[in-house]
Amino acid sequence: MRKFLDHIPAVSRRQFIKVCSSGLAIASLAPGSVLASSGERRLAFHNLHTGESAKIVYWANGKYLHDGLSEINHILRDHRTDEVKAMSPQLMDLLYSLRARLDTRQPFHVISGYRSPATNAMLHASSDGVAKQSLHMQGMAIDIRVPGSQLTRVRKAALAMRQGGVGYYPSSDFLHVDTGRVRSWGG
């Protein structure tokens, strides 16, 4: 081993730092690899049930924006009861990273964001695909489509992120993502 190490040229501390900094800069350019530490994070949504669309800045200059998150909470409300609940900022970060991985500016088409306990109980009673204690009720889950991106590609990108649950529903043409424990189901 020592003989092998003797053939590696010595690197100064300055050279080492320069190489590492270059690598970090390149890694930060890769889609979905790292959340921006400054600037803005923006998401676009189109709620398929209400017809509402919005482009929303929810994070800027190192902090979450109350007004942006409130606007997201409204567009992702339970469309059956009109109830609004705070959606997880971490879920928004997951969507922001997913959008970057997919390299798209298309809005997320929302099938289901927040679900009230009453809505979730009704859906659970009529479908095996709805969890009794769904993370939708905690504002930690969303069911989406991404126009222009095949569902299989969206699923693959979400799975690669390993940031929570990924449910694949090809017959209904949507993907579930959440900020719960890492797991997957469907397909």
N, C-alpha and C positions, 0 to 999 in steps of 0.2 A: 504494500500500500504506500509506504514512504517513497519508494522508487517512482510510483505513478505520480504522486504529488509533486515530486521534484521537477517534473516536466511542465507543470502548470505555471504560467508566468505570474509574477507577483502583481497584485492590483492595489493601487493606493486607495485610501479611504475616499478621497475625492472622486476617483474613477468609479468605485463601487457605488457611491451615492448617485452619481450621474447615470449609471446604467440602470439602477433600480428606479430612479425617477422617470426615466424614459419608458420603462416597462409599465409603470403605473399610468402614465399618460396614455399610452397605447391601449391599455386595458380599459380605461375609462371611456374610450371612444367606441368600444364594442357594444352593439345594441343590447340593452337589457342587462349589462353586466354590473353596472354600478349606478346608484341613484345620484343625481347631480347634487353637489353639496352647496351650490349657490345658484342663483337664477330663479327660474320658475318651474313648477310642475303643473301641467295643464292636461285635463281630460275632456273628452267630448262624449256625450251620451245622446241616444235617441230612445225614448221610452216607447216601446211598441204598443202599449195599452192606452197611454194618454195622448200620444202623438207629440209630446213635448221633446224639444231638442235643446241642448245647451253645450257651449264650450266654456269650461270653468277652470280658472287658476285656483288651485287649492293649497298651494305651498309656494312661498317666495322668501328669499333672503334668509334661509335657515329656519323658517317656522311655518306651521300650518296656519292657514287664513280662515278665521271664523266665518266670514261672509261666504267664501268659496265652499267650505264644508257644509254650511247651511243650505246653499243652493243645491249641492249634491244630495243632501238628505231629502230635499223636497222632490227632486226629479226621480229619486229611487224609492219614494214612499210606497206604501201598500196601496195599489190602485183600486182595490176592492173596497177598502174602508176609508181611504184618504188619510190614514194615520202616518205620521212622520216620526222616524226614530233616527238618532245619531248613528251614522254608518262609521265603521272603523276607519280611521285614517290609514292604518296599515293595509286595509283592503284597497284603498285608493293607490297606495304605493305599489301594491302587487299589480294592479291594473296598469299603472304607469310603466312598470318594468315589462309587463307583457306586451304593451303597445310598442315599446322600444324593440323588443325581441322580434316582433312581427314586422317592424319597420313600416308602420302604417300611420296615417293621420285620420283614418276613418273613425267615426264615432262608434262606441260600443252600443250595439242594439240590446236593450235591456228587456229580458223576458220577466225576470223577477229580482227585485232588490230586497228591501225590507218586507217582511211578512208579519202581520199581527198574529198573536196567538190564535185568535179566532179563524183567520184565514188559513194558517198552517194546519190547524186541527181539521178544517173542512177538506183541505187538499190531501192530508194524510189519510183521512177516512176513505177517500176515493182513489188513492194511488199508492202502490207499493214503493214508488220512487221518491216519496216525501218522508223525511225523517220526523219522528214525533218531536224530537228536541232540536229541530233544524237551526243551524247557525244563521239562517235568514232572520230569525226572530231576535237575534242579538246584533244585527247590523254587520255581521262578519262574513256574509256570503252574497254572491250575485250569480245569476244565470244570464249568459250573454251569447251573442253572435258577433262576428266581426266581418262586415261586408268586404268582399274581395279576398278574403282569406278562407281557405278550405277548413272545415271544422277539424279535420285530422291534424292540420298544421298548427292550429290554435292549441289543440290538446297537447301536441308534442312540445310546443314552447312552454306551456304552463307546467307540464310534468318536469321539464328540464330545470325550471326555476326552483323546485322543491321548497315552496314557500307556504304550502297548505294543502287543502284537499282539492282534488280535481275529479269531477264527475262528468262522464262522457255520455251524451244522450243523442246519438246519431239519428234515430228515428224521429225525434222531435227537433233536430237540427239546432241544438244548443249545448253549451259547455257551462258547467257549474265550477266556480272557483271560490275558495274561502280561505280564511286565515287561521283555521284550526290546525290540528296536527297534520303532518304530511301523510297523505294516503290517496288512493285513487280507486275508482270503480267504473264499471261500464266498459263495453267494447273490449 
